[in-house]
Structures are given as C-alpha cells and as structure tokens.
Amino acid sequence: MSAPLRNYLEFYRDLGIAELFVDPPPAGEAAPAPAPADSADPAGQLQVIQNDIGDCTRCRLHKGRHSIVFGSGNPLAKVVFVGEGPGADEDAQGLPFVGRAGQLLTRMIEKTCAKEGLPVRRNDVYICNVVKCRPPDNRAPEKDEMEICGRFLERQLQAIAPKAVCVLGGTAAKALLRTTAGITKLRGNWQRWGDIPVMPTFHPSYLLRAYNAEAKRLAWEDLKKLFHLAYD
C-alpha cells in the first residue's frame, strides 16, 4: 500500500468510518489507475493535508483552542523545525513560534546562518508542531493527542521532504523519534526519521531562562551542524 493511500485511510478511520465502498467501473471499462502523488508540488500537498485536518475535533485539544496552528514557511524548505505545540500567542495568531520563544528561534536561525555565511532566513525554513491545537495551561501534549496529530506531522514532512529536521525539546523528540531518551542526552547527536537526518536540540522556551546560558551555546552549535548538513 502506498504512503498517500495509507494516510487517507487513516484519516477516514480517525473520523470513525470503518468501511469505504467504491463503485465498480461500467461493464467493459477498466478501473482507472490511481493518480500518483505529485511530489513536485509540496505546497499543493500541504494544502491537501490542511484541508484534511479541517475543523478538527479528533482529540480533546479542540475544546479550548482559538486556532488550528498548521505550520508556516517555505514548502520547498531544506530544513524543517518541529516544536511541541502552540502557546497562547500562536493560538491567537494561528501561526507557529510567534511569541517570545519564536522570536528567539528566529534570531537563532538568522544569526547562526549569518555567522556561518549561509544566506538563510526564517522564511526559508518551515516550522510546525507535533500537535496543532494549544494544550490547556501550556501543558505537555498527551500521548494519544500526539499520536492523532502526529499523523498529520508525518504527512507534512513527507510532502516537504527536507534535507534535515530539527526537533525542539524533549516532547517533540520523543514524538517524532519514538524514543524515551531525554533531550539532554539526545541533543547534538544526529538521529533519523526514515531517510531524513534529525537534529534534536533544546526548545527555545527553555533557553529563555536566565540560568541556561550554556544550553543556549550548545543549541547554537546544534544549529550549525543542522544548517551545514542541509546547505553545504
């Protein structure tokens, strides 16, 4: 079974539809071949995924949300950043990483690339989260919430097919990499999601704390590895 077909079947299963029926072709006509996925149109594929999410009520997170925060950036990005979930600012604006942590992430991306001589700015990458709705009181997403929304995240990564992914923080790392290891152990060490290299690093919200100067330095080193792999 192809990945696109599997994703669509999982989508209908999430809606509670257990069986799908297809009318047979008229007598004498061959059944049409399934249309191949258009791997040359990531933007179109992302729009299909966003349409499939719709006004999602698949898990409890929809009850308190203001916006579904799908993701933003360049559909042809060489690098995708994956966070945990939207916060209050993101929920209000419908965009990922626009609050204080997002502003720090922007500086990290642009200053790292400027120092390394790479012409990369925030709008050149793609940024999204494991869950698309804000968890109440900014709690960590629960396992079932991440499993439901994680299917859409995986489809986003398949559509973009970046050269590298950066997971921000332990929750995102555990969700995407299916690991129980903490971010302190994982960060700075290349992992893989399928054929795509993954660099785990600290979440920007963690780096905002005054006592984390050393963690900030380490995160900058992680981003240097990330961007040189993707752009060299």
Helices and strands as residue ranges (DSSP letters): H 3-14, H 42-53, G 60-64, E 72-73, E 79-83, H 88-93, H 100-115, G 122-124, E 126-129, G 136-138, H 143-160, E 164-168, H 170-177, H 183-186, E 191-193, E 196-201, H 204-207, H 213-231
